[in-house]
């Protein structure tokens, strides 16, 4: 072979080697599992450039939805820490998701919900709206209590704090927390240990009784929710809905069906009851000792006291005869829905009335305490009571109401005067109602402490009725 040909062959080999080395180098620069195409590890890498999709918004906040305007495609939201409200507009491109990351429509969102709102500050354009996953929600709350002084709300066995930024709405209007009645049904939402929003799902209206002269001292019952003593010129806070109202005194009275509308007043004239009706109460008789084996007669008629007995309102003569013990004769008065009578034929008898009589009433908030309850949390045979006649005042201390002025004031349903005014201080939880011609009737719940001090109260100005 000539020297020239040998040189050409050698040059070709060098070129092939150069190409192979270049291929290996290219393989080492491939992205993948860190190894070259030929299994050579220890490659040299270059910095990777990651391109992120730019956010379309510049502000993100946790807020409460306070209003939804589907017609104009905007929502009003409220900050949960300072109560500031502002409006955000949305369109078909706004991303709306549930806490489970499912797509939703704005029509599926609700006032009072806690959400994460992502928007462009300045234009106030809503880009994303997501239900806040860390928020809690209690619906149809009927067992609740509020400590207005400490700003605590208790739902069942859980207690939450609240502040002035809490969002509270009833029928589309913002209300004060003291305007919520114990007979209302609520949805409460919050974050952590803080309650942030309250929506009144089912509220209350008012029943004004007229022509009460023949019924003062009797009993007014509204369904199984309200039972209280009738006083002159009476206004009662009652749950919205359809109920049978019954007024009676000494077993005689009348009934009518009424509809109570939230925030409105229903007037009932007790003079409308042209036909008298007889009211009945349930009586449970417990006889001791066990060997008494007594025979019971009521008004001369033998009755089986091993079962619940039905007796008409009014006075009755009860006689228990036993072969083992002396005969017991007792005059009883039935004036309540449920009465328990305990008789020990070897000693003495006691009587217990489970519900307010025509001469006695207590003031209670409608908080359920047992598993068997009516819709307001009370046992079926234990109606809600109101009124202050059964409460003892606190020395000579008074409650003074300074605002609003010129309104009729009702304390637990009983008229106490026109504001500003003062009246006897009664410890406990009570309802104050303000009524004024041309204005919306308002009610507030107050806690009155037994601290031997006068109590001065001021409430918001009344709003004119439309």
Secondary structure, DSSP 4 states (H G I P E B T S, - for coil): --HHHHHHHHHHHHHHHHHHHHHHHHHHTS-SSS--TT-------------PPPPS-SEEEEEEEEEEETTTTEEEEEETTT--EEEEE--TT-EEE-TTS-B--GGG--TT-EEEEEEETTTTEEEEEEE-TTEEEEEEE-SEEEETTTTEEEETTEEEE--TT-EEEETTEE--GGG--TT-EEEEEEETTEEEEEEEEE-EEEEEEES-TTTTTSEEEETTTEEEE--SSEEEEEESEEEEEEEEETTEEEEEEEEE-TT-EEEEEGGG--S-EE-EEEEEEEEESTT---EEEETTEEE-TTS-EEEESEEEEEEEE-SSS--EEEEEEE-SSEEEEEEETTS-EEEEESS-BTTB---------SSS--TTSS-TTS-B---STTS-EEEEEEEEEEES-S-EEEETTEEEEESSEEEEEE-EEEEEEEE-TTB--EEEEEEE--SSS-EEEE-PPPPBP-
